[in-house]
Amino acid sequence: MRCPFCKEDDSRVVDSRTTDDGAAIRRRRECSSCGRRFTTAENTMLLVAKRSGVQEPFSRAKVIGGVRKACQGRPVSEDDLGRLAQRVEDSVRAAGIAEIPAMEVGLAILGPLRELDEVAYLRFASVYRSFDNLEDFEAEIALLRAEGEPLGQEPTISTATKKSSQSS
């Protein structure tokens, strides 16, 4: 690392610490020529590849912003949104690749959002998956109901279904 004072190329690391939940490393260095100390920061870059081909750095703020719209009017706090964004970031970083498609970020949002609030999940999924009609919503709701049932237990029949079968 080049010394910012004397421009010598040789320096040694005196101290290293992780910051930003492990996403960055702060290093305290000492120049072997002039003896002065300086700090450097190393950040890991996680790029999101958009459908248009544009790349941009991953942003928790963008995740929170997108999910906040789906959670509008729902009992979801800012802390909940922050934890969700952290889970999403951890999930996409765990893939171990430097560039992730935007579609994968969206998929990483769906799971934690469903756990947080099913109505917000449906709102987000309807935009993310481009629901075109009522059948798309019905299919997603049926899937939510089916996956929400404990294993080995039959799904319950709604009162509307019972009434229609009784009148037949």
N, C-alpha and C positions, 0 to 999 in steps of 0.2 A: 504494500500500500504506500503510495507516495505521500510524503510529509507535506502538509499544506504550508509549512513555514520555510523550509530550506529546499524543498522539492526533491529530496533524497528518496530513492525507491525502496530503501530497506527500513522496516520498522518491525517491532515485535509486539505481540498482544500481551497486555498486562492484565486485563480482566474481560470476561465475556458474560453477558446476561441475556436471557430471552425476554422479549417484550411482546405486547399485543397478543397475549394468549399463545405464545410460541410461534407467531407468524413472522417475527423479526428477531434479529440478534443485534444487541448493542455491544460494541467492542471498544475498549479503552486501549489505545496504542501508544507506544513510545518510540520516537525516532532514534535509530542507532547512531545517527550522525550528530544532530544538534541536541538530543536529549529531551526535547519538548514533547508533551503529551497532547493527544487529540482523540476525538471520539468518531467512530464510524458506525453506520447502521446498515445491516443487510436485511433486505426484505424479500420474501418469496413472492413471486408474481403468479397470480392465478388469473388467466385471461378467459373471458367468455366470448365464444364465437357466435355471433348473431347469424340469423338466416341470410341476411344480406351480404355476409362475408366480412363485415366489420368486426374487429376485435376490440374489446374494452376490458379494463380491469374489473374483477369481481367486486361487487359493492354490497355490503350488508344493508346499507341505506336503501338501495334499490329494491332489495328483497322486502324490507320492511314496508317501503312505500307501496309496492304492489299488493302485499298481503293486507295492509291497512285498509285499502279500498274494499277488499272482500269482507273485512271484519267490521265495516262501518255499521253502527247501530247494534253491534253484538257485545256481550260482556267480556271483552278481551282488552287487557291492559297493555301499556307500552312495554312493561317488563316482559309480558308474555311474548310480544312481538320480537323483542330483543333476543330472548332465549330461542325462539323459533329460527331467527336469522343465524344465530350462532350454530344451531344444530345443522342448518342447511350448509353453512360454510364448512363445518367439520366434515360433513358427508361428502361434499364435492372435493375437498382437499384430500380426503382418504382415498380417493380414486388414484392419487399419485401422479396425475398428469398436469402439465402446465397450462393446457388449453382445454376447456370443456365447452361442449355445445350448449347454447342457451336452453335447448330442449331438456337437457339433463338437469339443469338448474331447476327448471319448472317441475320435473319429476321429483327432485329432492325436496321441493316445497310441499308437494301434495301429502306425503305421509305425516309429517309433523303438524300440518294444518288440519288434517282430518282428526288427529288426536286432540287438538286444541279446540276446534269448533266445527261441527259437521255442516252447519249452514254456511259458514264462511268457506269451508272446503268446497261445497257445491257451487257457490258463487265463483270462486277462483277456477275450479275445474271447468265450469261452463264457458268461461272466456278462454282459458288455456287450451282446452280441447275443442274449442269452436263448436259448441252444441248448436245445432241448427233447428231443432224442433222439440216438442214436448216429449217425444219418445226418448230422446237422448237423456233428458232429465229423469224420466221414469226408469230407464235402464240403470242409471247411476244410483238412484235412490234404492232400487231393488238390490243392487250390489252392496250398498252400504248396509241395508237391512240383513242381507244374507251373511255378510262378514261379521256383523255385530252380534249374531246369535252364538251362544256358547256351543262348543262341539258336542255332538250327540243329542242336541235338543232340537225339536221340530220348530220351524218358524210359526209364529202365531198367526191366526187368520184375523184380518181386520173385521170390524163390525159391518162395514159396507159389504164385504165379501160374504159374510154370514147371512146378511139380509137378502142379498141377491140369490144365494143358493137356497134359502128357505122359501122364497116366493116361487121357485121353479117347480 
